[in-house]
Amino acid sequence: MIKTRRVSYFIAATMGATIGLLHASLTAAADVDLGKALYAPCVACHGADGAGIAAMNGPALAGQDGAYLERQLHNFKSGVRGNDERDTLGKQMQGMAALLADEASVANVVAYIGSLPSVNTSGTIEHDQRNGEVQYNASCGACHGPAGKGNSTMNAPRLAGLDEAYLRRQYANFADGVRGSHEDDRLGRQMQMMATMLSTEKDVTDVIGYLLSQ
């Protein structure tokens, strides 16, 4: 059983690395200037610098893995994400993603976001730092990487740098089946299972506090 699991992880990592190389090749061919123009409607919620605007429920985009951003934009465009009636913010993003007419448009706007400097959003909440670190490493770290920096080979986005409300909302969305329930969202279904790992609200708060400190 352990051997089979190791083989599965190896295959997943290999596929992730291949996808990452393909994405890097596509991004290199993308047009950053066209992407800047396409990003204009995103500024109102995500900020001109891509640092996010928590008051507008817009998470930080600068510094995020490009393959993840492309995947989420395609998920919004195709209705894979935002399909649940409870996900009003997801439905708003479906409309915004629809403004990107084709694959090239998605690649261009992601290339522009990738040209923005990584953000360092400071934020603190009352939490147990030690418990947050322990719970994060036990439940999240294998995919999302040390200190929440992300791991493209595991298709796991960066979590450090995202605001408290967004982290808390997405964790609850996965736990409640608001996100990840679409039959085509394989990675979302994996996160639904992982969202059961933190057994108390205190653990969730402590993990978020730990991520904010990174």
C-alpha positions as CSV (number, residue, x, y, z in Angstrom):
1,M,0.0,0.0,0.0
2,I,2.8,2.4,1.0
3,K,4.7,1.5,-2.2
4,T,1.6,2.1,-4.3
5,R,1.1,5.5,-2.7
6,R,4.7,6.5,-3.3
7,V,4.3,5.5,-7.0
8,S,1.1,7.6,-7.2
9,Y,2.9,10.6,-5.7
10,F,5.8,10.2,-8.1
11,I,3.4,10.1,-11.1
12,A,1.6,13.1,-9.8
13,A,4.8,15.0,-9.3
14,T,6.1,14.1,-12.7
15,M,2.9,15.1,-14.4
16,G,2.9,18.4,-12.5
17,A,6.5,19.1,-13.5
18,T,5.6,18.4,-17.2
19,I,2.6,20.7,-17.0
20,G,4.8,23.3,-15.3
21,L,7.3,23.2,-18.2
22,L,4.5,23.5,-20.7
23,H,3.0,26.4,-18.9
24,A,6.4,28.1,-18.7
25,S,6.8,27.7,-22.5
26,L,3.3,29.2,-23.2
27,T,3.9,32.1,-20.8
28,A,7.2,32.9,-22.5
29,A,5.2,33.3,-25.7
30,A,2.5,35.5,-24.1
31,D,2.3,39.2,-24.7
32,V,2.7,41.1,-21.4
33,D,1.6,44.4,-22.9
34,L,-1.7,42.9,-24.2
35,G,-2.1,41.3,-20.8
36,K,-1.8,44.7,-19.1
37,A,-4.7,46.1,-21.1
38,L,-6.7,43.0,-20.4
39,Y,-6.0,43.3,-16.6
40,A,-7.6,46.8,-16.5
41,P,-11.1,45.4,-15.4
42,C,-9.4,43.4,-12.6
43,V,-7.9,46.5,-10.9
44,A,-11.1,47.4,-9.1
45,C,-11.0,44.2,-7.0
46,H,-7.4,43.0,-7.2
47,G,-5.6,46.3,-7.2
48,A,-3.3,47.8,-9.8
49,D,-0.3,46.1,-8.2
50,G,-2.1,42.8,-7.9
51,A,-1.9,42.9,-4.1
52,G,-5.6,42.3,-3.7
53,I,-8.3,44.5,-2.1
54,A,-9.9,42.6,0.9
55,A,-12.8,45.1,1.1
56,M,-13.7,44.1,-2.5
57,N,-13.2,40.4,-1.7
58,G,-10.4,40.3,-4.2
59,P,-7.4,38.2,-3.2
60,A,-3.8,39.0,-4.0
61,L,-2.7,37.7,-7.5
62,A,0.9,39.0,-7.7
63,G,3.3,36.2,-6.8
64,Q,0.8,33.5,-7.4
65,D,1.7,30.5,-9.5
66,G,0.9,31.2,-13.2
67,A,-0.4,27.7,-13.9
68,Y,-2.8,28.0,-11.0
69,L,-4.1,31.4,-12.2
70,E,-4.7,30.0,-15.7
71,R,-6.5,27.0,-14.3
72,Q,-8.8,29.1,-12.2
73,L,-9.6,31.5,-15.0
74,H,-10.5,28.5,-17.2
75,N,-12.5,27.0,-14.4
76,F,-14.5,30.3,-14.0
77,K,-15.0,30.6,-17.8
78,S,-16.2,27.0,-18.1
79,G,-18.5,27.1,-15.0
80,V,-16.4,24.5,-13.1
81,R,-15.8,27.1,-10.4
82,G,-18.7,29.3,-9.3
83,N,-21.3,26.8,-10.3
84,D,-22.8,26.5,-6.8
85,E,-25.7,28.8,-6.1
86,R,-24.2,29.8,-2.8
87,D,-21.0,31.0,-4.4
88,T,-22.1,34.6,-5.3
89,L,-18.5,35.8,-5.5
90,G,-17.6,32.9,-7.8
91,K,-20.5,33.8,-10.1
92,Q,-19.1,37.4,-10.3
93,M,-15.8,36.0,-11.3
94,Q,-17.4,33.9,-14.0
95,G,-18.6,37.1,-15.6
96,M,-15.2,38.7,-15.3
97,A,-13.4,35.7,-16.7
98,A,-15.8,35.7,-19.7
99,L,-14.2,39.0,-20.8
100,L,-11.1,37.0,-21.7
101,A,-12.1,35.8,-25.2
102,D,-9.7,33.0,-25.8
103,E,-6.7,30.9,-24.6
104,A,-4.3,33.6,-25.8
105,S,-6.1,36.3,-23.7
106,V,-5.9,34.1,-20.6
107,A,-2.2,33.5,-21.2
108,N,-1.5,37.2,-21.8
109,V,-3.2,38.5,-18.6
110,V,-1.5,35.8,-16.5
111,A,1.8,36.8,-18.0
112,Y,1.2,40.4,-17.0
113,I,0.3,39.3,-13.5
114,G,3.5,37.3,-13.4
115,S,5.5,40.4,-14.3
116,L,4.2,42.2,-11.1
117,P,6.4,42.1,-8.0
118,S,5.4,39.6,-5.4
119,V,3.3,41.3,-2.7
120,N,4.1,41.2,1.0
121,T,0.7,41.8,2.7
122,S,1.1,42.1,6.4
123,G,-1.6,41.1,8.7
124,T,-2.1,39.6,12.1
125,I,-4.9,38.0,14.0
126,E,-5.0,36.6,17.5
127,H,-3.9,33.0,17.2
128,D,-1.6,30.3,18.6
129,Q,1.5,30.4,16.3
130,R,2.9,27.1,17.4
131,N,-0.4,25.2,16.9
132,G,-0.9,26.9,13.6
133,E,2.5,25.8,12.4
134,V,2.0,22.3,13.6
135,Q,-1.5,22.0,12.1
136,Y,-0.3,23.5,8.8
137,N,2.6,21.2,8.4
138,A,0.5,18.2,9.3
139,S,-2.4,19.0,7.0
140,C,-1.4,21.5,4.3
141,G,2.4,21.6,4.0
142,A,2.9,18.5,1.9
143,C,1.1,20.2,-1.0
144,H,1.3,23.9,-0.4
145,G,4.9,23.9,0.5
146,P,6.9,25.3,3.5
147,A,5.4,28.4,5.0
148,G,2.6,28.4,2.4
149,K,4.8,29.4,-0.6
150,G,3.0,27.0,-3.0
151,N,4.2,23.9,-4.9
152,S,3.5,23.9,-8.6
153,T,4.4,20.2,-9.0
154,M,1.5,19.4,-6.7
155,N,-0.8,21.9,-8.4
156,A,-1.0,23.7,-5.0
157,P,-1.2,27.5,-5.0
158,R,0.6,30.0,-2.8
159,L,-1.3,30.7,0.4
160,A,1.1,33.1,2.1
161,G,0.2,36.7,1.1
162,L,-3.5,36.0,0.9
163,D,-5.8,37.9,3.2
164,E,-7.6,36.4,6.2
165,A,-11.1,36.7,4.9
166,Y,-10.2,35.0,1.6
167,L,-8.4,32.2,3.2
168,R,-11.2,31.6,5.7
169,R,-13.9,31.8,2.9
170,Q,-12.2,29.4,0.6
171,Y,-11.5,26.9,3.4
172,A,-15.2,27.0,4.4
173,N,-16.3,26.8,0.7
174,F,-14.3,23.6,0.3
175,A,-15.6,22.2,3.6
176,D,-19.2,23.0,2.8
177,G,-19.0,21.7,-0.8
178,V,-19.5,25.2,-2.3
179,R,-16.2,24.8,-4.1
180,G,-14.8,21.6,-5.6
181,S,-18.1,19.8,-6.2
182,H,-18.2,20.1,-10.0
183,E,-17.5,16.7,-11.6
184,D,-14.6,18.2,-13.7
185,D,-12.9,19.8,-10.7
186,R,-10.6,16.9,-9.7
187,L,-8.2,19.1,-7.7
188,G,-11.1,20.8,-6.0
189,R,-12.5,17.4,-4.8
190,Q,-9.1,16.7,-3.3
191,M,-9.3,19.9,-1.4
192,Q,-12.7,19.1,-0.2
193,M,-11.3,16.0,1.5
194,M,-8.3,18.0,3.0
195,A,-10.8,20.6,4.4
196,T,-11.9,18.0,6.9
197,M,-8.4,17.8,8.4
198,L,-8.7,20.9,10.7
199,S,-11.2,19.7,13.3
200,T,-11.9,22.9,15.1
201,E,-12.4,26.6,14.3
202,K,-9.5,27.3,16.6
203,D,-7.2,25.2,14.4
204,V,-8.5,27.0,11.3
205,T,-7.8,30.4,12.9
206,D,-4.4,29.3,14.1
207,V,-3.4,28.0,10.6
208,I,-4.6,31.3,9.0
209,G,-2.7,33.3,11.6
210,Y,0.4,31.3,10.9
211,L,0.0,31.9,7.1
212,L,-0.5,35.6,7.7
213,S,2.8,35.7,9.6
214,Q,4.7,34.3,6.6
